[in-house]
Amino acid sequence: MAINAAHWHLLLNHIPVIGVPMVAMLLIWGLTKMNEAMVRLALLATIVMGAATWVADLTGGKAEHEIKDAKYAWVSRERIHDHEEAADKAEIAAIATGVLALGVLVMARGGKPPHRAATYGMLFGLGITAVILGWASWEGGKIRHDEFGLTPTLDQAPIPGETPPRP
């Protein structure tokens, strides 16, 4: 079985969804331990998470077209649209937070410590971004993934003793 755009999207979209909360925890740790190197690492990782979210969105667009073009019977355009809308908001939040992190790092160049208030603003931005990414993931999880042949289609009879799948 060849890897298609939907596979890539499902593989890559987990990076920011899991990474952003981990970066927030790293930043909290750096702030509580007064460890400037850890704070700088968290700021750099925030920039990487913004880029990873952009890549996840890029692969999502390709996956959407591939699934719609294949004309699967189970495709719910409404669910795809809801996921896409949430993902667009998550991408904006992640990129904005990454740009803010870049700004904090630029202000801290030349051996100056990262600005404390700006760093706490970064933590707030990471928290908001994590919530929006979670929402986008929730919406994406509502989309069936029959294209991988792992989920029974709606027209298949349920196994005796099991609850039939809900559309």
C-alpha positions in Angstrom: 0.0 0.0 0.0 1.5 3.4 -1.0 1.5 6.3 1.4 -0.8 9.0 0.2 -1.6 12.5 1.3 -4.0 11.4 4.0 -1.3 9.1 5.5 1.1 12.0 5.6 -1.4 14.3 7.2 -2.3 11.8 9.9 1.4 11.1 10.6 2.5 14.8 10.7 -0.5 16.5 12.4 0.4 14.9 15.7 3.7 16.8 15.9 2.2 20.2 16.9 -0.8 18.6 18.8 1.6 16.8 21.1 4.6 19.2 20.7 2.9 22.5 21.8 1.9 21.2 25.2 5.3 19.7 25.7 7.0 23.0 24.8 4.7 24.8 27.2 5.8 22.3 30.0 9.5 23.0 29.0 8.9 26.7 29.3 7.2 26.4 32.7 10.1 24.3 33.8 12.6 26.8 32.6 10.8 29.7 34.2 10.4 27.9 37.6 14.1 26.8 37.6 15.2 30.2 36.4 17.1 28.4 33.6 17.7 30.8 30.8 19.0 28.1 28.4 15.8 26.0 28.9 13.7 29.1 28.3 15.6 29.8 25.1 15.2 26.2 24.0 11.4 26.4 24.6 11.3 29.7 22.6 13.1 28.0 19.7 10.9 24.9 19.9 7.8 27.3 19.8 9.1 28.5 16.4 9.5 24.9 15.2 5.9 24.1 16.4 4.6 27.0 14.3 6.4 25.6 11.2 5.1 22.1 12.0 1.6 23.3 12.2 1.9 25.0 8.8 3.2 21.6 7.4 0.3 19.8 9.0 -2.1 22.2 7.4 -0.4 21.9 4.0 -0.7 18.1 4.1 -4.3 18.5 5.3 -5.3 20.4 2.2 -3.8 17.7 0.0 -5.5 15.0 2.0 -8.8 16.8 1.7 -8.6 16.9 -2.1 -7.5 13.3 -2.4 -10.4 12.1 -0.3 -13.0 14.2 -2.0 -11.6 13.3 -5.4 -11.8 9.6 -4.6 -15.6 10.1 -3.9 -15.7 7.8 -0.9 -19.3 7.1 0.1 -18.5 7.9 3.8 -17.1 11.4 3.1 -18.8 14.1 5.2 -18.1 17.4 3.7 -19.5 19.1 6.8 -17.0 17.3 9.1 -14.1 18.0 6.8 -15.2 21.7 6.7 -15.4 21.9 10.5 -12.0 20.3 10.8 -10.5 22.7 8.2 -12.0 25.7 10.0 -10.6 24.7 13.4 -7.2 23.8 11.8 -7.0 27.2 10.1 -7.5 28.9 13.5 -4.9 26.5 15.1 -2.4 27.3 12.4 -2.9 31.1 12.9 -2.4 30.7 16.7 0.7 28.5 16.3 2.3 30.7 13.7 1.5 33.9 15.7 3.0 32.3 18.9 6.1 31.2 16.9 6.5 34.8 15.6 6.2 36.1 19.1 8.8 33.6 20.3 11.1 34.8 17.5 10.6 38.4 18.7 11.4 37.4 22.3 14.6 35.7 21.1 15.6 38.7 19.0 15.1 41.0 22.0 17.3 38.6 24.0 20.2 38.6 21.6 23.6 39.7 22.7 23.6 37.8 25.9 20.6 39.5 27.4 18.1 37.3 29.2 14.7 36.8 27.6 12.2 39.4 28.7 10.3 37.9 31.6 6.8 39.4 30.8 7.2 38.5 27.1 8.1 35.0 28.1 5.0 34.7 30.3 3.0 36.0 27.3 4.6 33.2 25.3 3.3 30.7 27.8 -0.2 32.1 27.6 0.1 31.9 23.8 1.2 28.3 24.0 -1.7 27.5 26.2 -4.3 29.0 23.8 -2.6 27.3 20.9 -2.7 24.0 22.6 -6.4 24.3 23.3 -7.2 25.3 19.7 -5.0 22.5 18.4 -6.9 20.1 20.6 -10.2 21.4 19.2 -8.9 21.0 15.6 -7.8 17.4 16.4 -11.2 16.7 18.0 -12.9 17.9 14.7 -10.5 15.9 12.6 -11.1 12.7 14.6 -14.8 12.9 13.6 -13.7 12.2 10.0 -13.8 8.6 9.1 -10.6 7.1 7.8 -11.9 4.3 5.6 -9.3 5.1 2.9 -6.9 2.9 4.9 -9.2 -0.1 4.9 -9.1 -0.3 8.7 -12.7 0.9 9.5 -15.8 -1.0 8.4 -17.9 0.9 5.9 -21.5 1.8 6.7 -22.9 -0.8 4.3 -21.1 -3.8 6.0 -23.2 -5.8 8.4 -22.1 -5.5 12.1 -20.5 -8.5 13.8 -23.1 -10.4 15.9 -23.0 -9.2 19.5 -21.4 -5.9 18.7 -23.0 -2.5 18.4 -23.2 -1.3 14.8 -21.1 1.7 13.8 -22.7 5.1 14.0 -22.7 7.3 11.0 
